[in-house]
Amino acid sequence: MTSIPKTMTAAGIDRPGGTLYTREVPVPSPGRGEVLVRISAAPVNPSDLARLKRGGFDPETYIPGLEGSGTVIAAGSGLLPAILKGKRVACTAEYPASGTWAEYMVTKAGKCFPLNKTIDDEQGSMMMVNPLTAIGFLDIVKENKHKALINNAAASALGRMVELMGNRQGVPVINIVRSEKHAETLRNSGSKYVLNSSSDSFIDDLGRLSHELNATVLFDSTCSEQLGKMIGVLPDSSSVVIYGNLTGEEHIHVNPRKLIDNNINISGFFLGQRAKENGLLKNLINLRIASRLVSSNMKTAIQGRYPLQKVQEAVDAYMGNMSAGKVVLRINSLEIV
Ligand SMILES: NC(=O)c1ccc[n+]([C@@H]2O[C@H](COP(=O)([O-])OP(=O)(O)OC[C@H]3O[C@@H](n4cnc5c(N)ncnc54)[C@H](OP(=O)(O)O)[C@@H]3O)[C@@H](O)[C@H]2O)c1
């Protein structure tokens, strides 16, 4: 078993919205029900950027990074930590002072899932958040008997997963992207229904296509100015599920008459809350499904790999072209491939 040093390199930020850097901090120890993971890879996700910008943490101790992969090298007391010891896992962070953008992370054992040999460290590091969210979306579609779904920012990693799962389950997906370039990319990769929100005819196109396919659920991660108009053309009794805020808008503007007259229901989706509602068994089933999908063709595109010491460069590269694929921090790895 690898020996555990007293200190480690971890990312930090001087203030919310500030500059990322790396520093030496003590390696944390796992307590009851917790494990210590030696991190191998960790992606940069929109939720990481939102948190870094929003703040609400102590910059002295905060270590960013929501998800990652690595090996459990120490276990606190309890059965699950003992079972996981020595295993390669996908994991998510539990504590603000122990994120995945570090050489080691302490987290709850229940936030780790063993990786099978067919999933490499990089794909494993992205196995939790987006695949489980895509599974959650398709569950919502099934639970509410929607015939088709609409998804925004659809050139994203999550967007590609939602469409893949929709195709597998016979649920047509209307993909909304914000540039003709992304629309072309999606059409060339086989997407049947793609709308460009920058086009003059977008709102009319959305109204026509959503009625044609009876697409009565819109998953929106943008909260753009257009949202009110989009809601206004959906079929009656549609649901709008807000799951992201890529524009950073503080408010969404919706005509209340449209909600009342057309019986539109607006709700939020947060994977953490959904997982709590799912319960242990359903979460385990979903993780197995995610593992199987990531083992087969549900791969996340990667545009770049960076050492932890270049964390700010990694974030800048990702923000420069989010649809080009994820940027992955390679940690405890001698080579950046
Ligand atoms: N609620 C939850 O539990 C949950 C869970 C997972 C993911 N999410 C959300 O899902 C979304 C996608 O995540 P991801 O990891 O798949 O992202 P990603 O692969 O990193 O890609 C981000 C995408 O967002 C697009 N985008 C960025 N700013 C935009 C804006 N202002 N308007 C429209 N599109 C914009 C980018 O398109 P361009 O190339 O055009 O910039 C890109 O396609 C994020 O909002 C994330 O927070 C939420």
Ligand as a Chemical Component Dictionary entry (heavy atoms), coordinates in Angstrom:
data_LIG
# 
_chem_comp.id                   LIG 
_chem_comp.type                 NON-POLYMER 
_chem_comp.pdbx_formal_charge   0 
_chem_comp.three_letter_code    LIG 
# 
loop_
_chem_comp_atom.comp_id 
_chem_comp_atom.atom_id 
_chem_comp_atom.alt_atom_id 
_chem_comp_atom.type_symbol 
_chem_comp_atom.charge 
_chem_comp_atom.model_Cartn_x 
_chem_comp_atom.model_Cartn_y 
_chem_comp_atom.model_Cartn_z 
_chem_comp_atom.pdbx_ordinal 
LIG N1  N1  N 0  -28.284 20.540 -11.758 1  
LIG C1  C1  C 0  -27.453 19.520 -11.765 2  
LIG O1  O1  O 0  -27.484 18.664 -10.873 3  
LIG C2  C2  C 0  -26.467 19.406 -12.886 4  
LIG C3  C3  C 0  -25.700 18.237 -13.036 5  
LIG C4  C4  C 0  -24.831 18.157 -14.126 6  
LIG C5  C5  C 0  -24.687 19.233 -14.998 7  
LIG N2  N2  N 1  -25.422 20.355 -14.778 8  
LIG C6  C6  C 0  -25.335 21.505 -15.685 9  
LIG O2  O2  O 0  -25.396 21.059 -17.014 10 
LIG C7  C7  C 0  -24.797 21.998 -17.858 11 
LIG C8  C8  C 0  -23.862 21.294 -18.823 12 
LIG O3  O3  O 0  -22.789 20.719 -18.064 13 
LIG P1  P1  P 0  -21.600 19.955 -18.832 14 
LIG O4  O4  O 0  -20.644 19.473 -17.813 15 
LIG O5  O5  O -1 -22.176 18.981 -19.781 16 
LIG O6  O6  O 0  -20.974 21.175 -19.654 17 
LIG P2  P2  P 0  -19.759 21.191 -20.695 18 
LIG O7  O7  O 0  -19.623 19.928 -21.402 19 
LIG O8  O8  O 0  -18.580 21.677 -19.971 20 
LIG O9  O9  O 0  -20.225 22.285 -21.735 21 
LIG C9  C9  C 0  -20.807 23.503 -21.360 22 
LIG C10 C10 C 0  -21.751 23.896 -22.475 23 
LIG O10 O10 O 0  -22.452 25.062 -22.104 24 
LIG C11 C11 C 0  -22.560 25.919 -23.223 25 
LIG N3  N3  N 0  -22.703 27.278 -22.735 26 
LIG C12 C12 C 0  -21.850 27.957 -21.942 27 
LIG N4  N4  N 0  -22.342 29.168 -21.655 28 
LIG C13 C13 C 0  -23.538 29.256 -22.312 29 
LIG C14 C14 C 0  -24.543 30.267 -22.402 30 
LIG N5  N5  N 0  -24.407 31.431 -21.776 31 
LIG N6  N6  N 0  -25.631 29.992 -23.158 32 
LIG C15 C15 C 0  -25.776 28.830 -23.793 33 
LIG N7  N7  N 0  -24.876 27.828 -23.730 34 
LIG C16 C16 C 0  -23.770 28.051 -22.997 35 
LIG C17 C17 C 0  -21.285 25.692 -23.990 36 
LIG O11 O11 O 0  -21.515 26.017 -25.343 37 
LIG P3  P3  P 0  -20.604 27.042 -26.153 38 
LIG O12 O12 O 0  -19.543 26.204 -26.808 39 
LIG O13 O13 O 0  -21.553 27.648 -27.099 40 
LIG O14 O14 O 0  -20.022 28.010 -25.136 41 
LIG C18 C18 C 0  -21.063 24.187 -23.792 42 
LIG O15 O15 O 0  -21.697 23.433 -24.798 43 
LIG C19 C19 C 0  -24.113 23.012 -16.936 44 
LIG O16 O16 O 0  -24.936 24.136 -16.780 45 
LIG C20 C20 C 0  -24.029 22.265 -15.615 46 
LIG O17 O17 O 0  -23.961 23.126 -14.498 47 
LIG C21 C21 C 0  -26.301 20.469 -13.754 48 
# 
loop_
_chem_comp_bond.comp_id 
_chem_comp_bond.atom_id_1 
_chem_comp_bond.atom_id_2 
_chem_comp_bond.value_order 
_chem_comp_bond.pdbx_ordinal 
LIG N1  C1  SING 1  
LIG C1  O1  DOUB 2  
LIG C1  C2  SING 3  
LIG C2  C3  SING 4  
LIG C2  C21 DOUB 5  
LIG C3  C4  DOUB 6  
LIG C4  C5  SING 7  
LIG C5  N2  DOUB 8  
LIG N2  C6  SING 9  
LIG N2  C21 SING 10 
LIG C6  O2  SING 11 
LIG C6  C20 SING 12 
LIG O2  C7  SING 13 
LIG C7  C8  SING 14 
LIG C7  C19 SING 15 
LIG C8  O3  SING 16 
LIG O3  P1  SING 17 
LIG P1  O4  DOUB 18 
LIG P1  O5  SING 19 
LIG P1  O6  SING 20 
LIG O6  P2  SING 21 
LIG P2  O7  DOUB 22 
LIG P2  O8  SING 23 
LIG P2  O9  SING 24 
LIG O9  C9  SING 25 
LIG C9  C10 SING 26 
LIG C10 O10 SING 27 
LIG C10 C18 SING 28 
LIG O10 C11 SING 29 
LIG C11 N3  SING 30 
LIG C11 C17 SING 31 
LIG N3  C12 SING 32 
LIG N3  C16 SING 33 
LIG C12 N4  DOUB 34 
LIG N4  C13 SING 35 
LIG C13 C14 SING 36 
LIG C13 C16 DOUB 37 
LIG C14 N5  SING 38 
LIG C14 N6  DOUB 39 
LIG N6  C15 SING 40 
LIG C15 N7  DOUB 41 
LIG N7  C16 SING 42 
LIG C17 O11 SING 43 
LIG C17 C18 SING 44 
LIG O11 P3  SING 45 
LIG P3  O12 DOUB 46 
LIG P3  O13 SING 47 
LIG P3  O14 SING 48 
LIG C18 O15 SING 49 
LIG C19 O16 SING 50 
LIG C19 C20 SING 51 
LIG C20 O17 SING 52 
# 
